[in-house]
Amino acid sequence: MKVMKANYHTHTARCGHAKGTDEQYVRAAIAQNFDVLGFSDHVPWPYASGYTHTGVRMTVDRLDEYIASLRALKARYAEQIDLRIGFECEYFPDYMDWLADMKQEKQLDYLIFGNHYEGSDETGGYFGNARTARDLRRYVDSAVKGIETGLFAYIAHPDLFMRRYPVFDENCRAAARDLCAACIAHNLPMEYNLHDRYRLGSDNGNGYPNADFFDIALDAGVQVIIGLDAHEPEEIADPTQYARAVREVSRFGARLLKSLPLDK
């Protein structure tokens, strides 16, 4: 029996820190026998001040072009792969209503929750720089509020706080337990994210995916889904990371999701 192979975490060059054409990602996924490829580039928040985070996300005026490009590819390759269109988004309280309305208006397939910044990336700090117990608590508090919105299909790289944090200590264990409890309460899967590892290391911390974190997720009963978090077509074209991830998270058994239950 053929096993479903899917990736819902794919970026595009529009964000400023990825490369390759949309079609190159699609063709790489087809070559690697993916059944589903989901695009979830960083959402372009419509800041009232007009602020744009250059090198992190596309500008608002590219949102419609992003969707149009992917819909054209979805039609062109309909016989070869199921393409899905979404965004990776933070929990920014002032913009949650806009996000919900935009998802409905643009008829997006899904949103994933990448909890990168606190409050907004215009004024808030980056959670991947966490180095203290207080940093971890701020990350968890923000993540739980995002989970509680019910807007998201899963939480991306939930162990982002390990990017520069030096050791998985009791503060990290507490953070992991709280995140797992929120995901269980809201039936939200966690992503086993491969991008940091693909780049051959992290930024002077343990990086992610973090084995200690996912030991706690396993014990807690969380559902897990693999995400390539691809920022270049080569991350999809290289089969080694995905195959390794399948082996590493096979211990989750039936709680390892091969695909998201999205409406057709």
Buried (B, 14 or more C-beta within 10 A) or exposed (E): EEEEBBBBBBBBBBBBEBEBEBBBBBBBBBEBEBBBBBBBBBBBBBBEEEEBBEEBBBEBEBBEEBBEBBEEBBEEBEEEBBBBBBBBBBBBEEBBEEBBEBBEEBEBBBBBBBBBBBBBBBEBBBBBBBEEBEBBBBBBEBBBBBBEBEBBBBBBBBBBBBBBBEEBEEBBBBBBBBBBBBBBEBEBBBBBBBBBBBEEEBEEBBBBBBEBBBBBBBEBEBBBBBBBBBBBBEBBBBEEBBEEBBEBBEEBEEBBBEBBEBEE
